[in-house]
Amino acid sequence: MDFSLLFDPEYLPIIAGTIIGFGLLAALLLVPVYRFLERERKVAQKWTPDALAERLRERRSGNGAEGDEEGEETVRTNGATNGSPSSV
């Protein structure tokens, strides 16, 4: 194969444009995928066993009144969806 055409000044702008265009197209397609995967990775970190244990510890050791209010709200919501009267 003759590589002299690769360095021919007549074809150099076409080759450079093709390479730059390919790079821009790849970035255009891959950047949204990368951002989505990073966002999902951050969300998944909230659901690791360590993170769940930490949230459970915070909820149990947090303010008693605040935790009770959340628990009462859960009971009210669950009771309403199940059709049973509220226990509060």
C-alpha positions as CSV (number, residue, x, y, z in Angstrom):
1,M,0.0,0.0,0.0
2,D,1.3,3.4,-0.9
3,F,1.3,5.8,2.1
4,S,2.3,8.8,0.1
5,L,-1.4,9.8,-0.3
6,L,-1.7,10.0,3.4
7,F,0.8,12.9,3.5
8,D,-0.4,14.6,0.3
9,P,-1.4,18.2,1.2
10,E,-4.5,17.8,-1.0
11,Y,-5.9,15.0,1.2
12,L,-4.6,16.2,4.6
13,P,-7.7,18.5,5.4
14,I,-10.0,15.6,4.6
15,I,-8.1,13.2,6.8
16,A,-7.9,15.7,9.7
17,G,-11.6,16.6,9.3
18,T,-12.5,12.9,9.4
19,I,-10.5,12.2,12.5
20,I,-11.8,15.3,14.3
21,G,-15.4,14.5,13.2
22,F,-15.1,11.0,14.5
23,G,-13.8,12.2,17.8
24,L,-16.6,14.7,18.2
25,L,-19.2,12.1,17.3
26,A,-17.8,9.6,19.8
27,A,-17.8,12.3,22.5
28,L,-21.4,13.3,21.5
29,L,-22.5,9.7,22.0
30,L,-20.4,8.7,24.9
31,V,-20.6,11.7,27.3
32,P,-24.3,11.3,28.0
33,V,-23.8,7.6,28.7
34,Y,-20.9,8.4,31.0
35,R,-22.9,11.0,32.9
36,F,-25.8,8.5,33.3
37,L,-23.5,5.8,34.6
38,E,-21.9,8.2,37.1
39,R,-25.3,9.3,38.3
40,E,-26.4,5.7,38.8
41,R,-23.1,4.8,40.6
42,K,-23.7,7.6,43.1
43,V,-27.3,6.4,43.7
44,A,-26.1,2.9,44.0
45,Q,-23.6,3.9,46.8
46,K,-26.6,4.9,48.9
47,W,-27.8,1.3,48.8
48,T,-24.6,-0.5,49.9
49,P,-24.9,-2.5,53.1
50,D,-22.6,0.0,54.9
51,A,-24.7,3.0,53.8
52,L,-27.9,1.3,54.8
53,A,-26.5,0.4,58.2
54,E,-25.3,4.0,58.7
55,R,-28.8,5.4,57.8
56,L,-30.4,3.0,60.2
57,R,-28.0,4.0,62.9
58,E,-28.7,7.7,62.3
59,R,-32.4,7.1,62.3
60,R,-32.3,5.1,65.6
61,S,-29.9,7.5,67.4
62,G,-31.4,10.7,66.0
63,N,-33.9,12.9,67.7
64,G,-36.6,10.7,69.2
65,A,-39.4,13.1,68.3
66,E,-38.3,13.4,64.7
67,G,-38.0,9.6,64.3
68,D,-41.5,9.2,65.9
69,E,-43.0,11.7,63.5
70,E,-41.6,9.8,60.5
71,G,-42.8,6.5,61.9
72,E,-46.3,7.9,62.6
73,E,-46.5,9.3,59.0
74,T,-45.5,5.9,57.7
75,V,-48.3,4.2,59.8
76,R,-50.8,6.8,58.6
77,T,-49.8,6.3,55.0
78,N,-49.8,2.5,55.2
79,G,-53.1,2.5,57.0
80,A,-54.7,4.7,54.4
81,T,-53.5,2.6,51.5
82,N,-54.5,-0.7,53.1
83,G,-57.9,0.6,53.9
84,S,-57.5,0.2,57.7
85,P,-58.0,3.0,60.2
86,S,-55.0,5.0,61.3
87,S,-53.3,3.9,64.5
88,V,-52.4,7.5,65.4
